[in-house]
Amino acid sequence: MENTFHIASFEELERLVEESPRNYDLELLRRAYRLAEASHKGQCRKSGEPYITHPVAVAELLLELGMDTETLAAAILHDVVEDTDITLEQITQQFGADIALLVDGVTKLTQINFSSIEERQAENLRKMLFAMSKDIRVMVIKLCDRLHNMRTGDAWAPQKQRDKSLETMEVYAPIAHRLGIYHVKEELEDRALRYLDPIGYNEIKNLIEKNSADQFLEKISNSIKARLQETGMTSAHLEYRLKSIYGIYRKMYMHNKEFAEIYDIYAVRIFLDNVAECYNALGVIHDMYHPLPNRFKDYISTPKPNGYKSLHTTVLGHEGIPFEVQIRTWEMHQTAEYGVAAHWKYKDGGGNNRTLDERLVWVRQLLETQRDSEDTEDLLRNIKSDLLPEEVFVFTPKGDVISLPAGATIIDFAYAIHSAVGNRMIGAKLNGKMVPIEHKVQTGEIIEIVTGPANKGPSRDWLKVATTSEAKNKIRTWFKKERKEENIAEGKAALEKELRRNLISIPEDKYEGFMTDIAKKMRLNTIEELYAALGYGGILMSKLIVRIKEEYNRVLKTADPTEVFQIPKKTGKSSNGVVVEGIDNCLVKFSKCCSPLPGDEIVGFITRGFGVSIHKRDCANAQNLDSPRWVKAYWDAGVRETFTATLELISMDNVKGISEVTTQLGNMRVPINAMNMRSTKDGRMQMSITISVNNAEHLTNVIEKLQKLKHITNITRV
């Protein structure tokens, strides 16, 4: 596929409008063109042609989709507010509120930068969805705008080509899919791939040309048509096509298949008058050719969420070449080709059509589930994942169909049924057998959700398993409403632990003001709301700690150290058996990152408000010793205290390994404080044991004896 250099003219648009079977207000379009031409006068595109050719070309694409007069006029005017001195008020006065609304919606969308990871990206994506929910024509204009830009993308700089292609692939093509405008979706994907992976693009293009099967498809189409007419389906119409370049690319490079292993490269479409004929034609096809197993899909009884209906089956031709057959009525074909645009192309338009509203319900669901999210970057990831075109269709025991993105789990399925079902879920059955809630659902599965008492509630761990934004937000909403005090306590504890881990100590007299400022930067009113959001998952700790570090380094790190630390009077020794040079009788804590023991070489770090933290000298967190907050420390010769140490052990045998270890430690009179075990994928046992020892030498002796055990293969001090 090469870029299209056809330069659109308004005279050609006029001719196409006059030839259209629909009644358009040509005078309104002429007025819009005159204003746009005057406003863009002197402006040129990167390729050098007058800028006015772009909005006219977009209007031509919308005319092909059968969109109404208002949409075409808005397309002609869609850049005047953004790029010229014309105001939205002038558009409203001259063309009415509806056209102004469309122009305003598209104008806002032109400011979106999807390749950025900034928060503004997520906010703009939310605005786009909001504009779609108010009038879907805004998004149809934007899709055609992007399609024409991609057709003329050779004029862009290489980096801009890649950036525009990435946002096209990530957002615009999936939205075209969800709106059912398949030929726009496929062309967007192919043109984006041409810039993102030109080598892969050209390789597949050459394979298609080398394996061209026009004669094969024409012969098959004629044979099928003749057989259908023999069985009384005289009105049957057939077409054939090749799979898109990107469709083949995905299967070859992402699913690791050879070109010959892709069964739907060639496809024949059959158009009939009614649904009964569709199923009759399916029987004829399966009688003529051998159907391949697990390659039949009935989208008539189970339509896709965007309204797509058709029968798909893959059969083996007499030449040994597999091909796909798609069977549908003419009405189904209109929806398949034009998606939501078919609402205007084949009907009299009107924005209050109930069927159209039902087909756009997914947009409103996305907006609703994201409304309470405080984490805009998380919002962006969720929306993009929800836009992915891959879908699975799962059944409830009553026969209801639930559509989910590929990779969805039992948890996603339960919450897709209803919030109450998800909140009360205690398990699930597949074919009568219990399955784990981590199970990834597959098309055709019948799943029964087992529920518990009404006050059961979800687990916080479900947030790590759920994949859809709907499920995640419903889980968070439950914790937000039902476990407020628990959320605050858990969030506070998690934050304090993370601050200690990052060696951040905020003075007590500055803590409330500092954290209140952080909360406001996270769009929350109080510290309690911040804690609660951490507790129920509304804010990611990884994102919050970055904000805290930035603010801490900017505001508090320059403070006078004497305001932060109180240096006690010198007495000679600490109570924990550690002498800190220059600071006596101070609070000493042993860092959990390296768990130092008497006998280890150690060093101290002066924290802000928590005394001195003791690390092993070879600890990963004690590398930058040039900081004045690092101080010399050593063990008191007379220390007689016990210390805890944690060991990680690998055992070849689960039962015998545990028995050997506990017996040996008992014989050595070594107390066991904690023990955790888990089986590894290769059938071995991994044990984490916390014991009490006197010093490093004592611990070394314990390790040496454990290493001699028959079933223990590896021991590591944590």
N, C-alpha and C positions, 0 to 999 in steps of 0.2 A: 504494500500500500504506500503510495507516494502522497505528498501533500497536494492539496487541491489549490490551483492558482486561478480558478474561475473568479472573476471580479464581478460582483453583483451590481446591477443598476436598477434604479427605481422603475425605468421603463419596462424592464423584464418582469419585475414584481407586479406592475400593473397588468401586464398581459396574463400572468399566471392567475391573478385574482379574477380577471374577467372570464377566464376559461374554467374557473372552479365551479362545481355544481352548487356551492353554497352562496348565499346572498351576503356580500360584504359591503360595508359602507366605504366605497372607494374615495369619496370626497374627504372623509375623516382621515384616511390614510394619507391622502395628498397634503392635507394641512399639517399633519405630523411630519411628513417628509420635508416640507418647506421650512418649518421651524428648525428641524435637525440639521438640514443642509446649511442654513444660514449660521447656526450656532457653531458648527464644526468647520466652518470655512477656514481654510489655511492649515488645518490640522491634517497630519499624515500618519499612517501606520508605520511600523518598523520596516515593512517591506517596501514602503514608498508610495503605495496607492492612497488616494484620498480617504480620510477616516470615515466618511459617510458610507463608504462601501461596506463597512463592517456591520452597522446596525441594519442595513438593508438586507445583507446576507442572512443575518439572524432571523429577520422577518420572513425570508423565503423558507428557512428551515421550519419555522412555526406554521407556515402555510401548508407545507408538506404533511405536517402532523394534523392539519385540519383545525387549528386553533381559531378562536373567534376574532372579530375586528378589534376589540379592545386589546387583546394580547398582541396582535400585530402592530398596532399603534404604539403600545408601550415598548415593544422591542425597538422600533425606529427611534424612540425617544430615550432609550434606557441609559444612555451615557451623557445626556445634555446637562443634567443636574450635577453630575460628578465632575465633568470635564469642561463645562462652559459657565457663563454668567447667568444662565437661566435658573430661576428658582422653582421650587416645588409649588409655591403659591401660583406662579404663572401657569404651570402645567394644569393645576386644578381649575383655574379660571377659564383656560382655553379648551380643555379636553374633558373636564369633569373629574369627580372624586375617585371613581373606579380606576381610571387610567393612571391618575396621580398615585394611587395606592400601589399599583403594580410597579411604576417607575421608582417609587421610594423604596419598595422592597428589594428590587434588584440593585439599586444604588448602594444600599447597606451591605449587600452580599459581596460587592466588588472589593470591599475593604478587608475581606477575610484572608488571612494568611495561614493556610492549613499546614504548611510545612514547619511552622514555628512550634516550639513547645511551651511558649509563654501562656500565661493564664488567659490573655486576650483571645487566644485561639479558641479555647473552650467557650468563652462568652459569646464570641461571634458565631460559633456553631449552634449555640442555643438560640441566638437571634434568627439564624437561618431556619431552624425547625419551627420557630414561632411564626415566621413569615409564611412558611409552607402551610401551617395549620390554619392561618387566616385566609389565604387564597393560594391554592396549589399552582396557579398559573405563574406566580413569581418564580417558582423553582423550575417550571418547564422553560421559561424564558432563559433562566440562568444556565440550564443544561445546553440549550441551543447556542447561547453565547460562548460557553466553554468549547462546544464542539467546533464552532467556526474558528475559534482561536487555535485549537489543536490542529485544524486542517492547514492553518497558515503559520505554524510554529517554526518553520525553518528560518524565519527572520529573527528569532530570539537568539540571545547569547546561549552557549551550551549549558551553563549553570541554570539559567532561567528555564530552559527546555526540561531539564531534569526536575527542577522544583515544581513547575506547573504539571508535569506528568505524574509526579508523586501524589500531589493533592488530587489530581483527576482520578488516579487509581484508588486512593484511600477513601474518598468521599463522593465525588460526583458520579462515578460509574456505579457504585453500590446504590446510590439514591435513584439513579435511572432504573436500576434493577427493581428496587422496591416499588417504583411507580409503574413498572411493567413496560417501559419504553425500551424494548430489547435491542432494536437495531441501533439506537443511540448509545446504549450501554456497550454494545460490542465494538462499535467504532471508536468510542472513547478509550476503551481498553487497548485496542490494537494500536492506536496512534500514540498512546502513552508508552506502551511497550517499545515502540520504535525508538524512543529517546532513552528509555531506562536501560534497555538491553539490546542495542542494535545488532549485536552478533547473533544472539538467540533468535531475534525477530527474523533476520535474513535467512538463518538456517531453516526455520520452519517454513518461511515463504517459499524457499527453494524446494523443500520436500513436497509442499502442496502442488507446486508447478510440475515437479517431476512425476508425481503420482496422480495427476489430473485424471478424473474418471467421468468426464462429461458423457462420453459414449455409453459407458457402463450405466450411469444413472438414467440417461435418456431411454435406454433399452428396457431397464427395469420399470420405469414410469409407464411406458407404453404397455408392457405386459400386465401391470397391476390395473391400469385403467380398463383394458380390454376385459379382464376377469370381473371387475366390479360391474361393468355394463352388462355382462352376461347374467349377473345375479340381480339385475334390476336397478342398480344404482347408476342410472344414466346421467345424472347431473354432477357426478364426481369430477372434481378438478384437481390436477396434480401439479406440484412444483418440486424442484430439488435444489439442494444447497450444500455448501461445504461449511464445516465448523470454522469458527473464527480463529485467527492466528493465536490470539491470547488464550482461547479455550484449549487449543492443542498445547501451547506453551505450558500452561498450568499442569496438565497431565504428564507431560514429558519431563519437565524440570522440577516440579514440586511433588509429583506422585511417582517419579522415577519409572516412567513407562517408555517403551519404545514406540515409535510411530505406528508400527504394525499392531501394537497391542491396544490401540485406541479404537473402540468399536463404533463411535458415533461421529467420525470425521465426515462421512457421507450421510445425508439424510433426505428422505422423500416425504413431502407433506401432502396429505389428502384432505380436501375440503368437501364437506357434505352438507345436506340440508337440515338434518336433525340428529339428536343424540342417539336414537335407535340405530340409524345407519352407521354411526361411528363404531358401535360395538359389533355390528354385522360385518363391517369392513375389517375389523380386527381379526375376526374368525377367518375371513378370506385370506388375509396376509399370513396367518399362522398355518393355513392349509397349503399355501403356495411355497413358503420358505420355512426353514428350520429355525424356530425361535431360540435365542440364547438364554440360558437359565439366569434368573434374578435380574433380568434387564427390562422387565415390564413395569411401567408406572402409570397409574390411573389418576390423572389430575382432574378428571371430570367429576368423579365422586368425592375426591379430596383436593379441591383447588388450592393453589398457592395463596399466601396472604395478599399478594398484589392482584388477585383475581384471575390469574392464568389458569386456563382449562385446556386439556388436551390428553389424548392417549399416546403414550410412548412405548414402543417395543423395538428391540434390536434383533434382527434376523440375519441368517447367513445366506448370501446370494449363491446362485448355482456356480458362479466362478470362484467360490470360496472367499469372497470379500464380504465382511460384515457391514451392514448399514442400518441406520435408524429409520423407523417409520413413525411419523407424527400424524395423528388423525384427529380432526376437529371440525366443528361447524364453522360457517362463515362468521357468525357473531363471535365465536371464541377466537377466531383468527384476528378479528378487528381489535379485540382486547389484547391479544398476544403481541401484536405489532405496535400498537399505539398506547397501550396501558391506559392511564388516566386521561390521556389526550383523546381517546375514543369517545369520551363523554361529550366533547365538543365536535369531533369529526362526524359522528354518526347520529348526534341528537341535536336538540336546539339549545344546548348549553344551559346555563343557570347554575348558580353556586349553591343552591339548597337541596340538590338532588340527594336523596337518602342513600342510594347505592354508592355515590361518590364519597359521602361522609364516612360510610362504613369502611371503604377501602383506604381511607386516610387515618383510620383510628390508631395505627401504629405510631404515627407522628405524635399524636396527643399522648399516647402511652409513654413514649420516650420523654416528653416534656414533663409529664406528671411524675414519673419515677425519679427524675433528676432535680425536681423542684427544690427539695430540701437538702441537697448535697452541698456541703461546705467546701469540698475539695474539687476545684474546677478541673485540675489535671486528671483526677480520677474520673470525673464526668466525661472528659474527652475520650479517655480509653474505653469507657463503657459504651458511649454512643457509637464510636467506630466499630467496636465488636458487635453491637446490635445491628449495624448496617451491613455486616458481611453477608454475601448472597447465599452461602451454603446453609441449607436448612434440613431439618429432620422432622418427620411427622409421626407423632406418638399417640396412641389411643388410650383412653380411660376404659375401665371395664364396661361402661355404658355405651361405648362406641363414639364418644366425643373425640374430635381430632385436636391435638395440641401441637402447634408449630413452634419449633425451637431452633436456635442456631446450632450448627454442627459443633459437637464437643460439649453440649449441655449435659447436666447431670440430673439425677433423681431429684435433687433439691430444686433445681430450676423448674422441673416438670411440676412438682408439688405447688410451688408458688404461682406458676402459670395457671393452675386450676383456680386457686383462690388463696388469699392471704391466710385465712383461717386453717386451710388444709396444710399449708406449709408450716405454720406455727405449731400445729398439733402433731406433726409427723413424728413417728417413732420408728418407722421402717417402711420397706416397700417390697412388693412381690412381683416377680416376672415369671409368667407361666406357672403360677402357684408356688414358686420357690422364693424365699427371701433373698434379696440382693443388697449389697452395701449402698449407702446413699451416694457414694463416690462414683457409682456405675454411670458410664456415659451412654445415654439413651440412643437407640438406633431406630431408623424409620421402620414402621410396621409393628414395633413392640407394643404389647398391651400391658400396662403397668397399673397396679393397684397400690395406692398409698394407705398404709396402716397408721391410724391416728390414735393419740392418747387423750388424756383429760384436757379440758378447755384451757386450763392454766399451765399447760405443759411448757410451751415456749421453745424457741429455737436455741441452738448452741452457738456461741461466738465462733467456734471453729468452722461453722458452716460458711462463713464469709470467705474462707480460704478455698472452699470446694465449689461454691456457686460460680457460674460463669456469666450469667445474664445480669444486666443492671437492675432489672425488675426484681429478681430474687434478692440481690444484695441490698437494695434499698428497702425492701419490705422487712428483711431481717434487722437492718439498722433502725428502721422505724419502730419495730417492736421493742427493741432495747431502749430506744430513746423515750418511749412512752411508759413502758412497764418497769424499767429498772433504773430510774433516774439516780437514786442515791448510790446504787451499786456502780453505775457508770462513772459517777464523780470519784468514788473511792478507787476504782480500778484505773481510771485515767490518771489520777494524781500519783498513784503508786508507780505506774508505768513511766510517767514523766520524770519523777524523782530518780528512778533507776537509770533512765537514759542520761540524765544530767550527770550523775555520778560516773557513768561509763565514759562520758566524754570529758571528764575532769572539769566540769562547769559548776562553780559554786557561786551562787548569787547571795550577797549580804542580806540578812534577814530584814533590815530596815528598808531595803530597796526592792525586795522580792515582789511585793504586791503591785507596786507601780510598774515594774519591769514586765511582769506577766500580764497585767491588764493591757499594756501597750501591744504586746504580742497577740493577745486575744482579739483586739480591735483590728490588727493587721490581717487576722484570719477571718474577719467579718463576724466576730462574736462580741457580745457585750460585756461579759464578765469572765473571771478566771474559772468559776464553776461551770460555765457553758463550755469553756475550753476543755476542762477535765472530762466533762460528760461526752463531748464530741470524740475525744480520744477513746473513751470507754466503749462507746457503741460503734466505733469505726467510721465516724463521719469525717475524721481528719486522719491522715497517715502520719505516723510518728516520724518517718524518714523525712517528710516534707517539713514538719514543725521544727525538728531539731536543726535543720538548715537555717530557718528563720531566726531561731534563738541564738545560734552561733554568730550569725551576722550581726545581730543587735548587741550581743554580749561583747564581741570584739570592738564594736563601734562605741558603746556607751560605758561599759564597766571595766574593760581591760585597762583603760587609761587612768582608772581611779588610783588614789594614793593607797599603796599596799597597807599602810598602817591603819587605814579605815576598814580594811577587810580582815586582816589577821590581828589577833591579839597575841604578842609574843610573851609567853609566861616567864616567870622568874626561873633562873637556872638552879637546878637542884642536883643534876648529875645523872639521872636515869629515868626512863619511863616505866610505867606500870606493866607494860606488855613485854618487857625483856628486850627492848630496843633502845639504843642510845642514838639520839639525833644530834649531830654536831651543831652547837650554837643555840639549840632550842631544847631546854630541859623540861621535864614534867608536862609534856604536851600530849594532846590526844593523838594516839597512834592507831591507824587501821591498816589491816593487811589487805592488799588489793586482791580481788577475786580473779583478775585476769591471769595471774601467775602463781598465786598462793605460796609465798615465800616461807621457808622453814629455817630454823636455826642451823647454821652451817652453809646456807646459801649466801653468796655475795649480794648485798642489798643496797638500795638507794632510796631516799625519801623525796616525796613531792609535796610541797606546801599547798594545800587546797584552800579554797576561799570559804571558810566557815566550818570545815570538817576536819581540821587538824592536819596531820601529816599522813599521807598514804604511802605505805612501804611496798616497793616492787623489787623483784629480782633484777640484778644489774643487766642480765641478758634479756629482760622482758621486752616484747615488741613495743610496748608503750613507754619505754625508758631509753629511747634512742637519742633524742635531742637533749643532751645533758648540759647544753650551753645556757639554757634558761636559768635565771637567778632563782627560780622557784624550786630547782632541784638541789637537795642538800645531801651531805654525806651521812650515812647511817651504818651502824654495825650492831651485832648482837651482844647483849650483856653476857659476860662470861658465866655469871651465876644463874642464868635463866633455868627454871625448872618447870616451865609450863608445858602443856600438851597443845598440839596444833593439828588442824585437819588438813588432809591431802586427798585429792581425788585421782583415781587411776582408771584408765580405759583399758579393758582386756578383751581379747578375741579368743573364743573357745571353739574347738572343732565339734564338740558335742554339748548340747544344751544342758542336759541333766547332770552328766558326769563332770562337766566343767564347773558348774555352780557348786557341786558337792566338794570337789577338790579345793576350790578357792576358800570356801567358808571353813572347811576343816583345817586347812593350813593356817589361816588367820587365827582361828580359835586356839590352835596349838602354840602359836606365838604370843598369845594374850594381847592381840591387837583388836581394839574395839571397832565394830562396823557401825558407822553413823547413818549411812544410807546406801541403798543398792537399787539400781535400775537396770533392766535387761530388755533387749529386743532382738528378734531374729533378723538376720540379714538375708538378702535375696539369694545368696549362694548356700543357704542352709546352716550357716554358722550362728553363733550367739555373741552379741556385743554387750559387755557388762560395764557399767559405770559404778564404781564403788568408792565411797568416801569413808576414810578411816582416820583414827587418831594416832599420831606418832609424836615422838619427843623432839626430833630434829631431822635434818637432811640425811645424816648418816644412818639413823634408824630406818628412814624410808627406803634408802638404798638397799639395806639388808632385807627388808620385806620384799622389795621387787625382785631381788636375786633369788629368793626362795620360791616366789610364785612362778618365776620363769622356768624353774625346773619341773613344774607340774606337767604331766603327760599330755593333757588336752588343751593347754594354754599355748597359743602360737604367737601372741604379741601383747606387750604391755606398754602403755604410754602414760606418763604423768601429765595431767591436765593443768 
